[in-house]
């Protein structure tokens, strides 16, 4: 069975222990770790691809970031670290919180590195780096 990712972006574990970055509308790799697939299904993050399935949503436009519950722009390092610790946002939520602002993206990345003791989530690094590079 094939699945299409319906949220902004995420990182999935593969059977060989590596990871893959997927975006909204991407088809999941065939070699996704079964536990990771089950988790994504439980979260409602996937559409089943098959007869009668809806078309993929349009890709997110980095120049027009989605509205989020948290706006990282103008927040200091302590506020960002507190938000990351208390809310434990997903990769998508952290990237979206930058609101397309490269300064906010850099600050979020620093906060992520701080709270993870120098081991930031790969999806957060990739997503926030894309925000910074897009400017």
N, C-alpha and C positions, 0 to 999 in steps of 0.2 A: 504494500500500500504506500502511496506517496502522500507527503504532507507539505503544505505551504505555510511559511511563517507569516503571521498576521500583525505582529507588533513592529516597532521601529527597527531594532536590531538586537542581536544577542550573540553570545559565543556558545557553541555546543561542543560537547566531548565526543570524540570518535573512538571506535573500538581499539585503535592502536595507541590510545593514550594522548594523542594530540588534540588540538582544538581547531574549530573552524568558525569564522565570523560569518553570520548570515544577516541579511537585511530583509525588511518587509517585502513580501512577495516572492522571496527565494524558496526554491524547493529544498527540503532537507536532504543532506547527503545520505546515501544508502547505508553507510557504515557508521551511523550515529549510535552512541552507546544506548542500549535499551532503557536503562534507568533514567537517562537524560530525556529520552523521547517520552517516557511515561510522565515525567515531571512537567514537560511542556504541554502534554495533553491535559493533565490535571489543571494547569493554569489557564487553559482555554486559549493558548497561544498559537494553535495550529488549525488550519483548514485541511480537510481531506480532499485530495485532488482526484477527481473522477468525473464520471458523467454527471452533468448538472451542477458541478461545483461552480461557485462564483469566480469571475475573473480576478486576477491578482489586483490588489490595490495599487494605485500609482506610487512610484518611489517617493520618499520624503524629499522635499526640496530643502537643502541645507540653508538657503537664504531665507526660508520661512519656517523657523522651528515651531513645533507644536506648543500649544499652551501647556504649562505644567503647574503643579501645585507649589513648587518651590522655584524661586528665581534667584540664582546665585550672583547675579550682577550686583556689585556694590557691597557684597558681604565680605567680612574679614575672615582670616584663616580659622579663627576659633569658631565662628558661626558655621562655617562650612564643615569643619570637622565634627562639630556637635550634631549637625543635620545628618551627616553620613553615619555617625554612630547610632543616633537615636532612631532614625527612620529606616536605616538599612535599605536604601533605594536600590532598585535594579540598575543594571548597566544603562538601559534605555533612559531611566529617570535621571541618572547622573548627567548623561550627555545632554538631555533635553533641558536640564536646569541651567546649562550655560547660555541658553537662549541665543545661540549663534554668536555669542560675544567671545572673541579670542582671549581677552583678559580674564573673564569669568572662567573660561575653559582651563586656562593655565592655573588659576587659583584652585579650581576643583581638583585638578590633577595633583597638585601639591598636597591638598588636604587628603586625597585618597592615598597618596604615598605615606603620609604621616600616620593615618589610622591603621594602615596595613603593614606598618613597620618596613616600608620600602618594597613591598610586594603588591603593587596595585593590580587590580583585575585587568587582564589583557584587553577585554572589550572596552573598558573605561579608557585605557590608554589610547587605543585605536580611535575610538569615537571622539575623544577630546582633542587628539592630535589633528584629526580631520577638520575640526572647528577652527583650530589655530591656523592650519595651513590654508584654509579657505579664505582667510582675510588678506 
